[in-house]
């Protein structure tokens, strides 16, 4: 298959802004209608999940659209029903939840790295479709995206992060191991799709070899899956400032001001 042409930066930025404006419209509908949306972002390490979530949420109200990226479970959480800690983060009416990884950790990294038993893994494959059908039956719009990237591109991104002190924190020991376990992760993903790509909650694959193309495609598809309509929002009127009643600001000498570092740059 021929490699897709890279999206020029100007076209990408123009279309991204258009799509982000539509996301704001969608969010207004969610608030008005009381809809509940869960969007799952899954994929290999360095597949571009986080950067896509950043573009999706960039202009959205964080009180309405929440990003959920759970840390390693505590000892107490390890004794709970596996899905229990995720339930606490599901949206209420008028909310959107973007999951930077999700309960599918068990089908991927936990399976490949041996962080769960085979019994726990098999139980997850049986229960995940049931759990998701319950969410959808209750009215939640559940969207699941898998971000695909080649082994060559993944390694390229790993090396780019390793050479960049501003992004080196993104690399974890598990990331390094994922290079040597590429086929194990591939088999785990294939098995996951067989068991959890159900009619009520389909998996959608995002070709994210080119991040610009992948972000545009994913956001456009997300918008197409939500039955939102334009909501008429009242005009905002900024009132005139009333006349002063004699307030005087205390002398600046009595405050501890942040030094004007910016002035040293001129």
N, C-alpha and C positions, 0 to 999 in steps of 0.2 A: 504494500500500500504506500502510495506516495505521501511524503510528509506534507502536512497542511502548511499553507503559507502563513507566515507570522503576521499578526495584525499590527499595522503601523500605529505608533504611539498616539498620534493625533486622532485617528479614528477610534481607537480604544478609549481614550479619555472622553471623547464626545459621547460615544454610546454608553459608557459607564455612567456618566452624569444623567443621561436620559432614564436609564434603568433605575438608578438610585432615586430619582424623582418619583418614579412609579412605585418604588418600595415605600416611600413616604405616604403615597396615596393608599397603598395597601394597608399600611399600619393604621391610618385614619379609619378605614373600614373595619379593621379588627376591633378597634376601640369602640366604634359605634355599634357594631353588630354583636359584640361579646364573643366573637370567635376565639378559638384556642388553636394555636399552631405550634407544632414541634418539627424542627428541621434537624436531621441528623447528618453530620459531616464525618464520614469515615474514609479511610484510605491508608496507603503505606506512609511510613515516615517520610517527610519532605515532599509529600504529594501536593502541598499547597492548600490544605484545609484552612489553616489559620489565616492566611492572607486573604482568602476568599471571604471568610467570616468577617474580617475587618472591613472589606468593601461592602458587604451586605448591611452591616450595622452602622456604618460611618455616619449617616445622617438620621438615624432612627433614635427615638426617645429611649434611653436606657431604662426608664421606669416601665416601659411597655415591652421592649425587646431586650431580653436577657441572654447573655452568653453563659453557658454552663460548661465548665471544664473541670471535672472532678479530679482530685488528687488520688493517690493510692489509698484504698480503703483502710480504715482504722481496724484495730483488733476486734472491736465490738462490731463494726460493720461486716467484718468477715464472717460473723456468726449469724447474720441476718439472712432472710430470703434475698437472693441475689439482686432482684429488681427493686428492693425496698428503698435503697438510698437514692435511686433515680426518681421514684414516685414523688419524693419531696420536692423535686425541682420541676415538675410538670406545670404547665400554665393554668392560671385561673382565667375567667372570662375576660376578654380584651387583652390577652397577652400572647407574645411570641417567644419561644425558647429556641435558641440556636445551640445545639449540642456539639461541642468540639470533642469528638469521640463520645461514646455512649455505652449502653449496656453491651454493645458488640465488642467491647474489649475482650470479653470472654471467648468470643469466636475467633479472635485474632491473636493478639499478643499473649494473652493468658494461656491459650492452647499451645502456641508455638514455643513459648518460653517455659512451659511447665509450671505456671503459677496456679493452675487449677488441676484437679484430678480429672480422669477420664469420665467418671460418673458425673461430676459437676458440669463438664463440657456437654455430655450427651443430654443431661437434664435441661441445659440452656437451649439446645437446639429444639427440644420438644416444647419448651415453655415460651420461648420468644414469640412464635406466631400467635399463641393463645393470648399472651400479654398484649401484643399489638392489636389484635382483633378487639380486645376489650377497650383499648384506648379509642380506636376508630368508632366502635359502636357507641361509645359515650359522647361522640361528637368532635373529638380532636382531629384536626387535619394533620396527618403524620406523613412527612416526606423524608425519604432516605436517599442520600447521595454517596456514591463511592467514587473517590478521586483516583484516577488511574495515571500512572507514570511509569516510564520504562526504567529498567535497571541502570542503563547508561545515564539517563537524566537524573535519577535519584542520587547516584554517586557524585555526579557533577554538582548537585545542590549541597550534598554533604561537604564536599571539599570547599565550596564557596563559603559555607558557614564556618568551617574550621579556620579559614583564613581571615574571617571578619570578626574582630573583637566585639562588635556591636550585636552580633547574632550568634556568637559561639555558645551562648547559654541554651540555644535551641537543641543542641546535640546532647543526647543522653547515652549512657552505656547500651541501652536497648537499641538505639539508632545504629550504633556500630555493629551490633550483632545482626541486625536485620539485613545487612549486606551479605553476610555469609549464610543466611537462612531465606534467601529469596524464594526458592522453590517451596519451602515449607509454608511460607506466608501465602504463596499462590494457591497451594492445595487447600489451606484453611479458608481462604476467600471463596474458592469454588464450592466447598462444602457448605459454607455459610449461605451462599446464594441459593443453593439447592433447597435448603431447609426453610429459609426466611423470606424468599421472594414470593410473597403471597398476594392474591388479588386485592386484598384490602390495604396492603402497604407494600407497594412495589419498590424495588431498588432501581435507581437511575444512575448510570455510569457517566462520569464526567471525564472526558479526555483532557487531562491537565498538563500534557507535555509542554504546551505553550500556555503559560499562566493567564495571559491577557485573554486569549480565546476561551479558555476554560471558565474564567470568571464571568465573562459576558454570557456564555452559553448557560451556565448554571443559574444565574440570576434571572435571565429571560425565561428559563423553564420554570423556576420557582413561581414567578408571577403568573405563568399560564396555568398553574395547578391550584391557585387560590381563586375562588369565585368572587373576587372583590369588585365593588362598584365605586364610582367616584362619590365622595361624600362632600356635600356643600358645607364648607367651613365658614363661620361668621367672620366678617372683616374685623381686624384688630385696629382699634382706635387708640392712639396714644394721647392721653389727656394733657391739657395745658398745665404747666407748672404754676401752682398758686403763688401769690406774692409772698415775699419773705416776711417772717414775723420777728425778725431781729436776731436770728441765730447767727453766732459767730464761731467759726472753727477755731479750736485751740491752736496756739503757735506750733509750727512744725518742729521747733526745737524740743518740744516735749514728747515727741514720738521717736521710736527707734525705726528709722527708715532703712529699707534694703539699699545697700550701696549701688550707685549707678554704674554697674559693670559695663553696660552697653555704651556708655560715653567713652570708654577706653578704646572702643573699636573704631571710632570716627577719626 
